[in-house]
Amino acid sequence: MIYIQGLVTIVVLYFLLLGSLIYIVLQKRTNAAYRQELEKLAYRDSITGLPNRHAMTRFFDSYEAGGSAGVLFMDLDHFKAVNDTLGHHIGDQLVKEVGARLRAFTDGVRQHAFRIGGDEFLFIRQSADIEGAEQLAREILHDMKLPFLIEGNELYVTCSIGISVGSVREQERLTLLKAADTAMYRAKALGKNQYCFYNEQIGNAQIRRMELEKELRRAVEQKQFYLVYQPKWNVQTNSLSGYEAFIRWNHGRLGVVHPDEFIPVAEENGLIMPLTEWTLQAACFQCKEWMDKGLDHPVAVNVSLSLFRNDSLLETIRTVLKQTGLPPDRLELEITESVVLHDVNDIMKQLTGIRELGIRVAMDDFGSGYSALGLLDRMPIDSLKLDRLFTSDLDKPVKQTMVQAIVLMAESLNVEVIAEGVEDPQHMTLLRELGCHVMQGYYYGKPMEAPAMEEWLNHAASRSHKELMQDE
């Protein structure tokens, strides 16, 4: 009996021990799988399966001390348009397919790809030289141009790449990454679908832009802006047709900042609306003041594409006209040709509403890169402003033919043509012979501040342009 009890005890202990061993083994396996899953969640992108930003940091931390690398910062072009038109699920599928293509360029030894977030990817090429990084960028650009087939949609997507080459030591790593990021934005600014190397000039431009971003908000609050005016002359009637108002920024430390620099910054930072409100108000107040002095001519003001996405544009214009007392027919709004290529029906509706108020509408920089020819017969506009591309090199027969064709087309649509960039008598004579009657440029007057413009207007009220030019 005692023997049997002892045997049972041994068997029980055996199975308890076996169970414990099995539990320990299973626990280790479970922990290993759990750790692998945590590793995947922490260091792998869930959509593409590529290493993520955290993996990039870990990679740099394990990099050979003092080593160098080529960093390629890649961003898809027009990715937002895919999300907006086809939906975010298609956008995610596109990102997944892009990740699959980029994985083909990785070897796990010398070239590594990471998804940083959104439509941004990063390549690290170990011990890279400039030629090697450039070759990799070319190959990526080539592969990205091939169509993506996603749920019945054939998508063509390009990318922009910024490249920097240098040390990956911890104290220099952020500089290397920032340089590649800056160069990528430069590639986009140059027209997208290309690569760009970081250099000191690009870096200085980025520093300048960051400074403008910081100072612009304060400038709007403190009204550091002023307007200059440039006359438009009708050669057929030999009289002033009106004048255009241009905004300028006079910063105490940076000096006079040109609109080409700060307007894009204002559009990106959401400051374009208050900036345009100020411009409209200042221009209309000045125009009304000159009207009251007997200098009755319309003023033209440029309006950004961004404002047409704001439902309050029409109400803003009404408010400004009411505050200033300026008659609507004394105001002209200038839009760029690219405006009509964004939500055409909505743009047409807003332009119609503006014209119904009695305000004139002009299409600025016509022919500068976008083509609105197919929509001209539907567009509620009063005039076309020929881009300087047409008025320069006007001695060439092909340029003359193009200008004449635009003038004839505009006449058939009952639309006035205004030539910009008229700088000498030869320009003026040729354009007049080609049928263009309203002109603007240095030949008639440079942009002037209000006191100088008022003096110019007083002279123009009683004298011909020929006499004005003789005075100058």
Long-range contacts (C-beta under 8 A, 24 or more apart in sequence): 45-99, 45-115, 47-92, 47-95, 47-96, 47-99, 47-115, 48-95, 48-96, 48-98, 48-99, 48-100, 48-102, 48-103, 48-115, 49-99, 49-103, 50-99, 50-102, 50-103, 50-113, 50-114, 50-115, 50-121, 51-112, 51-113, 51-114, 51-115, 52-114, 52-115, 52-116, 53-114, 53-116, 53-117, 55-114, 56-114, 56-116, 56-122, 56-124, 59-112, 59-114, 59-124, 60-168, 60-170, 60-173, 61-170, 63-126, 63-168, 65-169, 66-167, 66-169, 67-126, 67-127, 67-167, 67-168, 68-127, 68-128, 68-165, 68-166, 68-167, 68-168, 69-124, 69-125, 69-126, 69-127, 69-128, 69-165, 69-166, 69-168, 69-176, 70-123, 70-124, 70-125, 70-128, 70-129, 70-130, 70-132, 70-133, 70-136, 70-163, 70-164, 70-165, 71-122, 71-123, 71-124, 71-125, 71-163, 71-164, 71-165, 71-176, 71-177, 71-179, 71-180, 72-122, 72-123, 72-124, 72-125, 72-133, 72-136, 72-137, 72-140, 72-161, 72-162, 72-163, 72-180, 72-195, 73-120, 73-121, 73-122, 73-161, 73-162, 73-163, 73-164, 73-177, 73-180, 73-181, 73-183, 73-184, 74-102, 74-120, 74-121, 74-122, 74-123, 74-140, 74-159, 74-160, 74-161, 74-184, 75-119, 75-120, 75-121, 75-159, 75-160, 75-161, 75-184, 75-188, 76-119, 76-144, 76-157, 76-158, 76-159, 77-157, 77-158, 77-159, 77-160, 77-188, 77-192, 77-193, 78-157, 78-158, 78-192, 79-118, 79-119, 79-157, 82-155, 82-157, 86-153, 90-150, 90-151, 90-153, 93-150, 93-151, 94-148, 94-150, 94-155, 94-157, 95-119, 97-148, 97-150, 98-144, 98-148, 98-157, 101-143, 101-144, 102-140, 104-143, 105-136, 105-139, 105-140, 111-136, 122-177, 122-180, 128-165, 129-165, 130-165, 130-197, 133-163, 133-165, 134-163, 134-195, 134-197, 137-161, 137-163, 137-195, 138-195, 141-193, 141-194, 141-195, 145-193, 158-192, 158-193, 159-193, 160-184, 160-185, 160-187, 160-188, 160-192, 160-193, 160-194, 160-195, 160-196, 161-187, 161-194, 161-195, 161-196, 162-186, 162-187, 162-195, 162-196, 162-197, 162-198, 163-195, 163-196, 163-197, 163-198, 164-197, 164-198, 179-203, 182-206, 208-261, 209-265, 211-254, 212-254, 212-257, 212-261, 212-262, 212-265, 213-265, 213-269, 215-251, 215-254, 216-262, 216-265, 216-266, 216-269, 216-271, 217-269, 217-271, 219-249, 219-251, 220-271, 220-274, 220-275, 220-278, 223-278, 224-249, 224-250, 224-251, 224-252, 225-249, 225-250, 225-275, 225-278, 225-279, 225-282, 226-250, 226-449, 227-279, 227-282, 227-283, 227-286, 227-449, 227-450, 228-447, 228-448, 228-449, 228-453, 229-286, 229-299, 229-447, 229-448, 229-449, 229-450, 229-453, 230-440, 230-444, 230-445, 230-446, 230-447, 230-448, 231-440, 231-444, 231-445, 231-453, 231-456, 231-460, 232-300, 232-418, 232-438, 232-439, 232-440, 232-444, 233-438, 233-439, 233-440, 233-444, 233-465, 234-437, 234-438, 235-428, 235-431, 235-432, 235-437, 235-438, 235-439, 235-465, 236-432, 236-437, 238-464, 238-465, 238-466, 239-460, 240-297, 240-457, 240-460, 241-297, 241-418, 241-438, 242-297, 242-298, 242-299, 242-300, 242-332, 243-297, 243-298, 243-299, 243-300, 243-453, 243-457, 244-299, 244-300, 244-301, 244-302, 244-334, 244-440, 245-279, 245-282, 245-283, 245-286, 245-299, 245-300, 245-301, 246-302, 246-447, 247-275, 247-279, 263-304, 267-304, 267-306, 272-304, 272-306, 272-307, 273-306, 273-307, 273-310, 273-312, 273-316, 276-303, 276-304, 276-307, 276-316, 277-316, 277-320, 280-316, 280-317, 280-320, 281-320, 281-323, 281-324, 284-320, 284-321, 284-323, 284-324, 284-326, 284-331, 285-324, 285-326, 286-450, 287-324, 287-326, 287-330, 287-331, 288-324, 288-325, 288-326, 288-330, 290-454, 290-457, 291-326, 291-330, 293-454, 294-461, 295-454, 295-457, 295-458, 295-461, 296-330, 297-330, 297-457, 298-329, 298-330, 298-331, 298-332, 298-360, 299-330, 299-331, 299-332, 300-332, 300-333, 300-334, 300-362, 301-331, 301-332, 301-333, 301-334, 302-333, 302-334, 302-335, 302-364, 303-333, 303-334, 303-335, 305-335, 305-336, 305-338, 305-339, 305-342, 308-335, 308-339, 308-342, 308-343, 308-346, 308-347, 308-350, 309-342, 313-350, 314-350, 314-353, 314-354, 314-357, 317-354, 317-357, 317-359, 318-357, 321-357, 327-358, 328-357, 328-358, 328-359, 329-358, 329-359, 329-360, 331-359, 331-360, 332-359, 332-360, 332-361, 332-362, 332-382, 332-383, 333-359, 333-360, 333-361, 333-362, 334-361, 334-362, 334-363, 334-364, 334-385, 335-361, 335-362, 335-363, 335-364, 336-363, 336-364, 336-365, 336-368, 337-363, 337-364, 337-365, 337-366, 337-367, 337-368, 337-369, 337-370, 337-371, 337-372, 338-369, 338-370, 340-372, 340-375, 340-379, 341-370, 341-372, 344-375, 348-378, 348-379, 348-380, 351-379, 351-380, 351-381, 352-380, 354-380, 355-380, 355-382, 362-418, 365-420, 366-406, 367-406, 376-409, 376-413, 376-415, 377-413, 381-415, 382-415, 382-416, 383-415, 383-416, 383-417, 383-418, 383-438, 384-410, 384-415, 384-416, 384-417, 384-418, 385-418, 385-419, 385-420, 385-440, 386-417, 386-418, 386-419, 386-420, 386-436, 387-420, 388-420, 388-421, 390-419, 391-419, 391-420, 391-421, 391-422, 391-427, 391-431, 391-441, 392-421, 394-426, 394-427, 394-430, 394-431, 395-426, 395-430, 400-430, 400-434, 403-431, 403-434, 403-436, 404-434, 404-435, 407-434, 407-435, 407-436, 408-435, 411-435, 443-469
